[in-house]
């Protein structure tokens, strides 16, 4: 045990040393409390005999020692020449006892022995507490190591399960779902968070596709009989969203080391037929990875349909309002060309994102392909990638951005159409503009309601096809062919716009579902664009008298650089 003699006179220190000489002790001596703390360092004495010149000095030394780290359980005995009037002040300052030197050496030594016993008891208690604390910390460390090992094992099993190409669902002995990998979640329409703890019989409602009679759950039989169970042919699974998909699976019981059944595992084989929603075309593996346009899922001449869509998107870009408006909102041709190039670069980078969204949607939520709800991939991806509050916030931002883009685009087009109608067809004026805006908005609203059942990608392709069949021939021939007349331009615009629009309307009406009619009507740009070019050329050559008299100067002005024209 360590004993500290602090601020004691030589005689008092010698008396204390003799009184505490019995036993294996380490006795230290310091001139003051501050010096004692420096001397002891990290060591903590069990007993401190503390002296002082006055009661105030004793109280200050007691408070200084008690304030030091580790001195809370140390027994502190204050020593003075005479007993002070108020011992309570010393006790409140931190002293455990007070000894008066004037009480005699025998009394002084006996009181020190009592203090020594008390300090010994405190030291023993401290040793026991320290041992218990070390054992507790060791137990906590072992528990943390075990928990970390179990967590690593659980994460490894979860990673393995999630990496399996088959859909896997595991249940406990009661049939409650305890594990589900992403493939199974996509097939059933249930997230693991929602399905966990639920009865597998509720998550996997099955029935026969021909008789429409409910099929007994393979999990129930596997739990009851402990055997491997396979589903009969033509079994249909009703997903959470109500869609019905054909499935093929097998179920086996999970047994413990003693052979007792304590759960079941249901597997949807990776080689099974691709699930699909009832009413949608059945797609095999080749159809899923095919890069060709399927002309509205008609399965006819995909190469021709793909090239037609390429013609529409490449040439239809000339007619986008994002491009044309550049030539009305810039002060000169150089600025118009510069901003047009910038817009084209932005559009080109934008075209990358649909492919990125498609890949992410295919990886994170293939159920969109199963149910045909692919247009909602932009709103679904935030929840699939992030989830929780972050996914909800990101989804809200995406929805707000999409709505803002819709409003800005539709309002811009509405203003353009209304302005053209009011200026070119009516008498002009603000009131006429407002009336034209109401009419154009009503027509657009009615037309939009008629096409809401079609996929967004089809509608976009059709818009590009109409633009490619009208604006593209007009711009190309108007800039580079000096024999284009206004009669030929109108003829090409009317013929290209009408033929592409009629083809699209017939497709909407269900005309030409298969074969070449399905391709030529569903993706008309491959023939309506050349037809519009041909109409403008033929009619212009037939009407040379309608060429403007200042044609040469206009073309020269159009093609000369800005600097030469100003000169």
FINUPA-792928 format. One record per residue (C-alpha): residue number from 1; z, x, y. Coordinates in nm, 3 decimals. Example, Ala and Ser with C-alpha at 12.3 -4.5 7.8 and 13.67 -1.06 7.14 Angstrom:
REM residues 2
   nr        z        x        y
    1    0.780    1.230   -0.450
    2    0.714    1.367   -0.106
END
This chain:
REM residues 567
   nr        z        x        y
    1    0.000    0.000    0.000
    2   -0.081    0.126    0.353
    3    0.192    0.120    0.620
    4    0.129    0.182    0.989
    5    0.400    0.311    1.227
    6    0.280    0.230    1.577
    7    0.434    0.334    1.912
    8    0.773    0.428    1.757
    9    1.005    0.702    1.874
   10    1.061    1.001    1.648
   11    1.408    0.889    1.537
   12    1.301    0.533    1.467
   13    0.989    0.651    1.284
   14    1.198    0.885    1.065
   15    1.442    0.605    0.980
   16    1.154    0.374    0.888
   17    0.989    0.643    0.674
   18    1.316    0.697    0.480
   19    1.360    0.323    0.429
   20    1.006    0.289    0.293
   21    0.998    0.612    0.094
   22    1.028    0.441   -0.243
   23    0.697    0.351   -0.404
   24    0.342    0.477   -0.377
   25    0.267    0.420   -0.009
   26    0.031    0.569    0.249
   27    0.212    0.592    0.583
   28    0.011    0.639    0.905
   29    0.146    0.692    1.257
   30   -0.020    0.614    1.592
   31    0.097    0.631    1.953
   32   -0.035    0.285    2.054
   33   -0.209   -0.024    1.919
   34   -0.547    0.095    2.047
   35   -0.498    0.436    1.888
   36   -0.389    0.267    1.564
   37   -0.710    0.061    1.547
   38   -0.917    0.375    1.605
   39   -0.718    0.569    1.344
   40   -0.736    0.308    1.073
   41   -1.105    0.225    1.120
   42   -1.216   -0.008    0.841
   43   -0.884    0.029    0.655
   44   -0.633   -0.255    0.686
   45   -0.258   -0.183    0.656
   46   -0.036   -0.431    0.477
   47    0.270   -0.360    0.701
   48    0.286   -0.259    1.067
   49    0.611   -0.139    1.230
   50    0.537   -0.182    1.601
   51    0.742   -0.041    1.889
   52    0.716   -0.071    2.266
   53    0.887    0.024    2.590
   54    0.936   -0.339    2.693
   55    0.905   -0.690    2.566
   56    0.578   -0.731    2.756
   57    0.438   -0.414    2.597
   58    0.542   -0.532    2.250
   59    0.374   -0.872    2.304
   60    0.054   -0.709    2.433
   61    0.039   -0.473    2.130
   62    0.094   -0.767    1.893
   63   -0.188   -0.964    2.048
   64   -0.422   -0.663    2.036
   65   -0.356   -0.608    1.665
   66   -0.389   -0.973    1.575
   67   -0.720   -0.994    1.763
   68   -0.865   -0.711    1.552
   69   -1.073   -0.804    1.250
   70   -0.877   -0.803    0.921
   71   -0.526   -0.806    1.069
   72   -0.466   -1.179    1.023
   73   -0.262   -1.136    0.699
   74   -0.091   -0.810    0.798
   75    0.290   -0.829    0.829
   76    0.386   -0.713    1.179
   77    0.751   -0.621    1.255
   78    0.836   -0.560    1.621
   79    1.108   -0.303    1.697
   80    1.304   -0.276    2.023
   81    1.614   -0.103    2.152
   82    1.786   -0.435    2.229
   83    1.723   -0.790    2.111
   84    1.519   -0.969    2.379
   85    1.632   -1.294    2.530
   86    1.328   -1.481    2.400
   87    1.212   -1.375    2.051
   88    0.981   -1.676    2.035
   89    0.745   -1.513    2.284
   90    0.700   -1.218    2.047
   91    0.649   -1.449    1.750
   92    0.384   -1.643    1.944
   93    0.218   -1.312    2.034
   94    0.175   -1.235    1.664
   95    0.496   -1.067    1.538
   96    0.640   -1.185    1.207
   97    0.993   -1.047    1.274
   98    1.198   -0.849    1.530
   99    1.438   -0.563    1.457
  100    1.683   -0.421    1.712
  101    1.755   -0.050    1.687
  102    2.106   -0.113    1.819
  103    2.200   -0.317    1.510
  104    2.278    0.001    1.311
  105    2.080    0.214    1.073
  106    2.191    0.032    0.757
  107    2.098   -0.310    0.893
  108    1.771   -0.167    1.028
  109    1.677   -0.014    0.694
  110    1.766   -0.329    0.496
  111    1.554   -0.543    0.726
  112    1.264   -0.300    0.682
  113    1.299   -0.327    0.303
  114    1.278   -0.706    0.331
  115    0.967   -0.674    0.548
  116    0.824   -0.431    0.293
  117    0.873   -0.684    0.011
  118    0.707   -0.953    0.220
  119    0.414   -0.724    0.290
  120    0.390   -0.640   -0.081
  121    0.370   -1.011   -0.164
  122    0.104   -1.064    0.100
  123   -0.095   -0.767   -0.029
  124   -0.074   -0.901   -0.385
  125   -0.191   -1.242   -0.271
  126   -0.474   -1.078   -0.074
  127   -0.578   -0.880   -0.383
  128   -0.583   -1.199   -0.593
  129   -0.783   -1.384   -0.328
  130   -1.026   -1.094   -0.298
  131   -1.070   -1.087   -0.675
  132   -1.133   -1.461   -0.679
  133   -1.377   -1.425   -0.387
  134   -1.566   -1.147   -0.562
  135   -1.582   -1.351   -0.882
  136   -1.703   -1.654   -0.685
  137   -1.969   -1.445   -0.508
  138   -2.076   -1.302   -0.842
  139   -2.102   -1.652   -0.986
  140   -2.303   -1.766   -0.683
  141   -2.536   -1.467   -0.718
  142   -2.587   -1.539   -1.087
  143   -2.652   -1.905   -1.007
  144   -2.905   -1.809   -0.742
  145   -3.082   -1.573   -0.980
  146   -3.091   -1.846   -1.246
  147   -3.211   -2.102   -0.994
  148   -3.483   -1.868   -0.869
  149   -3.594   -1.800   -1.227
  150   -3.605   -2.173   -1.301
  151   -3.792   -2.235   -0.977
  152   -4.045   -1.964   -1.059
  153   -4.088   -2.108   -1.407
  154   -4.128   -2.458   -1.266
  155   -4.381   -2.338   -1.007
  156   -4.571   -2.148   -1.275
  157   -4.584   -2.458   -1.497
  158   -4.686   -2.674   -1.200
  159   -4.960   -2.427   -1.102
  160   -5.086   -2.417   -1.460
  161   -5.083   -2.795   -1.481
  162   -5.264   -2.833   -1.148
  163   -5.528   -2.580   -1.257
  164   -5.621   -2.770   -1.574
  165   -5.960   -2.935   -1.546
  166   -5.836   -3.236   -1.743
  167   -5.632   -3.515   -1.589
  168   -5.276   -3.481   -1.725
  169   -4.982   -3.723   -1.692
  170   -4.641   -3.651   -1.848
  171   -4.362   -3.908   -1.891
  172   -4.003   -3.911   -2.009
  173   -3.877   -4.103   -2.312
  174   -3.873   -4.430   -2.117
  175   -4.234   -4.394   -2.004
  176   -4.149   -4.300   -1.644
  177   -4.390   -4.047   -1.494
  178   -4.240   -3.701   -1.441
  179   -4.556   -3.494   -1.384
  180   -4.914   -3.561   -1.277
  181   -5.182   -3.309   -1.186
  182   -5.435   -3.363   -0.901
  183   -5.718   -3.460   -1.137
  184   -5.511   -3.745   -1.282
  185   -5.405   -3.846   -0.931
  186   -5.770   -3.868   -0.822
  187   -5.863   -4.073   -1.127
  188   -5.578   -4.323   -1.096
  189   -5.570   -4.342   -0.717
  190   -5.194   -4.267   -0.719
  191   -5.045   -3.960   -0.554
  192   -4.778   -3.784   -0.760
  193   -4.519   -3.856   -0.489
  194   -4.585   -4.231   -0.520
  195   -4.619   -4.233   -0.900
  196   -4.315   -4.015   -0.979
  197   -4.045   -4.219   -1.149
  198   -4.269   -4.524   -1.191
  199   -4.355   -4.664   -1.528
  200   -4.681   -4.525   -1.660
  201   -4.768   -4.875   -1.779
  202   -4.784   -4.986   -1.413
  203   -4.978   -4.682   -1.293
  204   -5.229   -4.702   -1.582
  205   -5.328   -5.066   -1.638
  206   -5.595   -5.063   -1.909
  207   -5.826   -5.330   -2.050
  208   -6.132   -5.355   -2.270
  209   -6.452   -5.342   -2.066
  210   -6.634   -5.591   -2.288
  211   -6.368   -5.849   -2.373
  212   -6.160   -5.799   -2.056
  213   -5.848   -5.808   -2.277
  214   -5.559   -5.578   -2.191
  215   -5.537   -5.262   -2.402
  216   -5.199   -5.136   -2.524
  217   -5.093   -4.827   -2.336
  218   -5.137   -4.514   -2.551
  219   -4.814   -4.382   -2.399
  220   -4.614   -4.673   -2.541
  221   -4.751   -4.617   -2.889
  222   -4.705   -4.238   -2.871
  223   -4.342   -4.284   -2.770
  224   -4.286   -4.547   -3.038
  225   -4.460   -4.378   -3.331
  226   -4.466   -4.011   -3.229
  227   -4.836   -3.971   -3.309
  228   -5.151   -3.869   -3.120
  229   -5.324   -4.179   -2.983
  230   -5.684   -4.208   -2.861
  231   -5.818   -4.492   -2.649
  232   -6.082   -4.720   -2.800
  233   -6.437   -4.714   -2.657
  234   -6.520   -4.912   -2.342
  235   -6.166   -4.884   -2.207
  236   -6.143   -4.950   -1.833
  237   -5.872   -4.824   -1.596
  238   -5.785   -5.025   -1.286
  239   -5.716   -4.780   -1.005
  240   -5.452   -4.834   -0.740
  241   -5.717   -4.951   -0.491
  242   -5.847   -5.210   -0.738
  243   -6.159   -5.018   -0.842
  244   -6.235   -5.019   -1.213
  245   -6.348   -4.699   -1.387
  246   -6.423   -4.628   -1.752
  247   -6.201   -4.358   -1.905
  248   -6.154   -4.172   -2.230
  249   -5.818   -4.014   -2.300
  250   -5.569   -3.914   -2.565
  251   -5.190   -3.928   -2.569
  252   -4.934   -3.728   -2.769
  253   -4.556   -3.740   -2.785
  254   -4.336   -3.460   -2.648
  255   -4.069   -3.342   -2.894
  256   -3.765   -3.123   -2.841
  257   -3.648   -2.838   -3.068
  258   -3.484   -3.089   -3.304
  259   -3.803   -3.293   -3.337
  260   -3.681   -3.586   -3.127
  261   -3.936   -3.765   -2.907
  262   -3.831   -3.729   -2.543
  263   -4.157   -3.805   -2.360
  264   -4.533   -3.826   -2.380
  265   -4.834   -3.651   -2.228
  266   -5.159   -3.833   -2.147
  267   -5.480   -3.627   -2.109
  268   -5.814   -3.733   -1.962
  269   -6.063   -3.486   -2.117
  270   -6.270   -3.278   -1.879
  271   -6.579   -3.344   -2.091
  272   -6.550   -3.721   -2.062
  273   -6.809   -3.924   -1.874
  274   -6.784   -3.903   -1.496
  275   -6.566   -4.194   -1.377
  276   -6.724   -4.439   -1.138
  277   -6.635   -4.764   -0.973
  278   -6.770   -5.085   -1.122
  279   -7.087   -5.188   -0.940
  280   -7.189   -4.835   -0.843
  281   -7.458   -4.634   -1.024
  282   -7.335   -4.420   -1.313
  283   -7.373   -4.052   -1.221
  284   -7.390   -3.782   -1.484
  285   -7.298   -3.419   -1.425
  286   -7.652   -3.329   -1.323
  287   -7.661   -3.602   -1.060
  288   -7.331   -3.487   -0.911
  289   -7.454   -3.134   -0.841
  290   -7.816   -3.217   -0.752
  291   -7.910   -3.101   -0.399
  292   -8.191   -3.356   -0.367
  293   -8.182   -3.684   -0.178
  294   -8.179   -3.974   -0.419
  295   -8.359   -4.219   -0.189
  296   -8.074   -4.466   -0.182
  297   -7.966   -4.394   -0.541
  298   -8.301   -4.512   -0.677
  299   -8.354   -4.198   -0.880
  300   -8.726   -4.172   -0.797
  301   -8.911   -3.869   -0.661
  302   -8.606   -3.687   -0.517
  303   -8.815   -3.391   -0.392
  304   -9.034   -3.613   -0.175
  305   -8.728   -3.798   -0.041
  306   -8.562   -3.465    0.043
  307   -8.864   -3.331    0.232
  308   -8.894   -3.660    0.419
  309   -8.533   -3.634    0.532
  310   -8.595   -3.273    0.639
  311   -8.893   -3.382    0.849
  312   -8.682   -3.656    1.008
  313   -8.386   -3.434    1.096
  314   -8.595   -3.137    1.214
  315   -8.838   -3.328    1.431
  316   -8.603   -3.612    1.527
  317   -8.379   -3.369    1.709
  318   -8.641   -3.362    1.988
  319   -8.559   -3.723    2.066
  320   -8.181   -3.695    2.075
  321   -8.032   -3.807    2.408
  322   -7.829   -3.483    2.406
  323   -8.162   -3.297    2.439
  324   -8.363   -3.527    2.666
  325   -8.086   -3.568    2.921
  326   -8.099   -3.191    2.990
  327   -8.431   -3.240    3.172
  328   -8.287   -3.510    3.399
  329   -7.956   -3.346    3.493
  330   -8.061   -2.991    3.589
  331   -8.193   -2.875    3.922
  332   -8.487   -2.675    3.787
  333   -8.677   -2.597    3.470
  334   -8.500   -2.268    3.401
  335   -8.158   -2.436    3.399
  336   -8.294   -2.718    3.185
  337   -8.433   -2.476    2.927
  338   -8.113   -2.272    2.924
  339   -7.885   -2.572    2.872
  340   -8.124   -2.713    2.612
  341   -8.099   -2.393    2.408
  342   -7.719   -2.407    2.435
  343   -7.712   -2.769    2.322
  344   -7.942   -2.689    2.030
  345   -7.708   -2.408    1.923
  346   -7.409   -2.641    1.943
  347   -7.594   -2.905    1.743
  348   -7.691   -2.647    1.483
  349   -7.328   -2.538    1.446
  350   -7.224   -2.903    1.426
  351   -7.457   -2.959    1.132
  352   -7.245   -2.712    0.932
  353   -6.939   -2.936    0.944
  354   -7.075   -3.227    0.735
  355   -7.124   -2.984    0.446
  356   -6.774   -2.841    0.498
  357   -6.623   -3.190    0.504
  358   -6.818   -3.281    0.192
  359   -6.690   -2.977    0.001
  360   -6.329   -3.033    0.113
  361   -6.351   -3.402    0.029
  362   -6.493   -3.325   -0.316
  363   -6.211   -3.076   -0.383
  364   -5.917   -3.261   -0.228
  365   -6.000   -3.628   -0.286
  366   -6.280   -3.688   -0.539
  367   -6.173   -4.054   -0.556
  368   -6.389   -4.109   -0.248
  369   -6.693   -4.037   -0.467
  370   -6.559   -4.260   -0.742
  371   -6.521   -4.560   -0.512
  372   -6.815   -4.497   -0.280
  373   -6.590   -4.468    0.029
  374   -6.735   -4.130    0.133
  375   -6.767   -4.232    0.499
  376   -6.387   -4.219    0.535
  377   -6.359   -3.852    0.437
  378   -6.287   -3.742    0.796
  379   -5.983   -3.970    0.813
  380   -5.862   -3.898    0.460
  381   -5.880   -3.516    0.469
  382   -5.585   -3.457    0.707
  383   -5.348   -3.636    0.469
  384   -5.503   -3.467    0.166
  385   -5.480   -3.116    0.316
  386   -5.148   -3.132    0.505
  387   -4.968   -3.456    0.424
  388   -4.648   -3.579    0.584
  389   -4.605   -3.608    0.960
  390   -4.849   -3.322    1.025
  391   -5.123   -3.501    0.831
  392   -5.053   -3.827    1.015
  393   -5.066   -3.657    1.355
  394   -5.388   -3.471    1.269
  395   -5.540   -3.790    1.128
  396   -5.449   -3.976    1.448
  397   -5.610   -3.702    1.659
  398   -5.927   -3.714    1.448
  399   -5.940   -4.093    1.473
  400   -5.884   -4.079    1.850
  401   -6.154   -3.813    1.888
  402   -6.398   -4.014    1.678
  403   -6.329   -4.327    1.880
  404   -6.369   -4.137    2.207
  405   -6.698   -3.990    2.086
  406   -6.814   -4.337    1.984
  407   -6.727   -4.481    2.325
  408   -6.890   -4.197    2.518
  409   -7.208   -4.203    2.309
  410   -7.245   -4.580    2.299
  411   -7.166   -4.620    2.669
  412   -7.414   -4.344    2.760
  413   -7.689   -4.503    2.554
  414   -7.603   -4.845    2.691
  415   -7.629   -4.718    3.050
  416   -7.962   -4.548    2.971
  417   -8.110   -4.858    2.808
  418   -7.980   -5.092    3.077
  419   -8.108   -4.863    3.351
  420   -8.453   -4.841    3.194
  421   -8.471   -5.219    3.148
  422   -8.352   -5.293    3.501
  423   -8.587   -5.039    3.662
  424   -8.901   -5.078    3.450
  425   -8.894   -5.441    3.333
  426   -8.690   -5.622    3.596
  427   -8.669   -5.625    3.974
  428   -8.389   -5.366    3.988
  429   -8.056   -5.379    4.164
  430   -7.692   -5.359    4.053
  431   -7.673   -5.721    3.942
  432   -7.985   -5.686    3.729
  433   -7.846   -5.367    3.578
  434   -7.527   -5.549    3.478
  435   -7.725   -5.832    3.320
  436   -7.937   -5.586    3.123
  437   -7.624   -5.403    3.009
  438   -7.480   -5.728    2.871
  439   -7.804   -5.810    2.689
  440   -7.846   -5.458    2.547
  441   -7.481   -5.448    2.438
  442   -7.507   -5.784    2.262
  443   -7.824   -5.679    2.080
  444   -7.665   -5.351    1.973
  445   -7.351   -5.531    1.854
  446   -7.546   -5.781    1.645
  447   -7.763   -5.506    1.498
  448   -7.457   -5.295    1.417
  449   -7.295   -5.580    1.227
  450   -7.605   -5.610    1.012
  451   -7.593   -5.248    0.892
  452   -7.218   -5.201    0.840
  453   -7.260   -5.219    0.462
  454   -7.488   -4.912    0.454
  455   -7.367   -4.555    0.416
  456   -7.336   -4.364    0.741
  457   -7.555   -4.080    0.611
  458   -7.839   -4.327    0.549
  459   -7.808   -4.473    0.899
  460   -7.816   -4.129    1.060
  461   -8.125   -4.034    0.859
  462   -8.299   -4.351    0.966
  463   -8.220   -4.289    1.334
  464   -8.369   -3.942    1.308
  465   -8.676   -4.086    1.132
  466   -8.742   -4.329    1.420
  467   -8.691   -4.053    1.679
  468   -8.922   -3.818    1.488
  469   -9.189   -4.089    1.469
  470   -9.188   -4.155    1.845
  471   -9.050   -3.883    2.070
  472   -9.170   -3.587    1.867
  473   -9.547   -3.667    1.882
  474   -9.516   -3.768    2.247
  475   -9.339   -3.447    2.353
  476   -9.546   -3.208    2.144
  477   -9.886   -3.353    2.237
  478   -9.784   -3.427    2.595
  479   -9.687   -3.064    2.655
  480   -9.951   -2.879    2.450
  481  -10.261   -3.108    2.420
  482  -10.449   -3.167    2.741
  483  -10.652   -3.463    2.609
  484  -10.357   -3.698    2.556
  485  -10.399   -4.021    2.754
  486  -10.131   -4.271    2.842
  487  -10.308   -4.527    2.625
  488  -10.295   -4.293    2.325
  489   -9.929   -4.209    2.395
  490   -9.833   -4.578    2.400
  491  -10.036   -4.645    2.086
  492   -9.861   -4.363    1.898
  493   -9.517   -4.466    2.023
  494   -9.567   -4.829    1.923
  495   -9.723   -4.748    1.585
  496   -9.469   -4.478    1.493
  497   -9.170   -4.680    1.611
  498   -9.286   -5.004    1.449
  499   -9.382   -4.855    1.112
  500   -9.060   -4.657    1.075
  501   -8.849   -4.953    1.189
  502   -9.026   -5.198    0.959
  503   -8.988   -4.960    0.663
  504   -8.614   -4.933    0.730
  505   -8.575   -5.309    0.772
  506   -8.756   -5.367    0.441
  507   -8.524   -5.118    0.274
  508   -8.224   -5.306    0.412
  509   -8.370   -5.628    0.278
  510   -8.397   -5.477   -0.072
  511   -8.775   -5.433   -0.082
  512   -8.902   -5.133   -0.279
  513   -8.604   -5.045   -0.491
  514   -8.778   -4.798   -0.723
  515   -9.070   -4.561   -0.748
  516   -9.282   -4.449   -0.455
  517   -9.213   -4.768   -0.251
  518   -8.842   -4.684   -0.263
  519   -8.905   -4.332   -0.130
  520   -9.166   -4.420    0.132
  521   -8.963   -4.710    0.270
  522   -8.617   -4.554    0.234
  523   -8.721   -4.219    0.388
  524   -9.031   -4.304    0.597
  525   -9.056   -3.994    0.819
  526   -9.287   -3.815    0.574
  527   -9.569   -4.057    0.657
  528   -9.474   -4.228    0.986
  529   -9.460   -3.899    1.180
  530   -9.817   -3.791    1.082
  531   -9.932   -4.148    1.145
  532   -9.793   -4.141    1.500
  533   -9.961   -3.805    1.567
  534  -10.290   -3.938    1.429
  535  -10.270   -4.256    1.638
  536  -10.211   -4.065    1.961
  537  -10.500   -3.826    1.888
  538  -10.753   -4.094    1.780
  539  -10.676   -4.339    2.061
  540  -10.671   -4.061    2.324
  541  -11.012   -3.932    2.213
  542  -11.141   -4.289    2.229
  543  -11.011   -4.340    2.583
  544  -11.100   -4.021    2.778
  545  -11.147   -4.218    3.098
  546  -10.772   -4.273    3.120
  547  -10.696   -3.903    3.163
  548  -10.523   -3.835    3.499
  549  -10.730   -3.659    3.760
  550  -10.466   -3.395    3.828
  551  -10.423   -3.309    3.459
  552  -10.502   -2.937    3.490
  553  -10.263   -2.881    3.780
  554   -9.984   -3.073    3.605
  555  -10.020   -2.873    3.283
  556  -10.039   -2.549    3.478
  557   -9.727   -2.644    3.670
  558   -9.556   -2.737    3.346
  559   -9.623   -2.405    3.173
  560   -9.597   -2.158    3.458
  561   -9.265   -1.975    3.506
  562   -9.046   -2.094    3.791
  563   -9.104   -1.779    3.999
  564   -9.485   -1.810    3.991
  565   -9.479   -2.178    4.078
  566   -9.265   -2.116    4.384
  567   -9.494   -1.834    4.490
END
